[in-house]
Amino acid sequence: MSRYTKDPQAKLDYSVDWGSWLQPSETITASTWTVPDGITQATPAPSFTTTEATIWLSGGTVGVYYAVVNHITTNQGREDDRTVHIHVAQR
């Protein structure tokens, strides 16, 4: 589980590194993100490599914690989720 503090004016990228969870020769073949109301999925669009998934976020309300969930599927048919916790605060 990853935790970050983000300024409400910032537009930043957040990643989940799945490398240590993946089996030898296993790769990510699909990645989706669930973003709660109140924080914005920004551009560029979410992306992924064979071992990592990335999303760009902007906005948010000061004092609020947001749980952004990454869901991946692998070439071996396994699926799992990881949650990135974003706390919005003036920096």
Secondary structure, DSSP 8 states (H G I E B T S, - for coil): -EEEEE-TT-EEEEEEE-TTTS-TT--EEEEEEE--TTEEE-SS--EE-SSEEEEEEEE--TT-EEEEEEEEEETTS-EEEEEEEEEE---
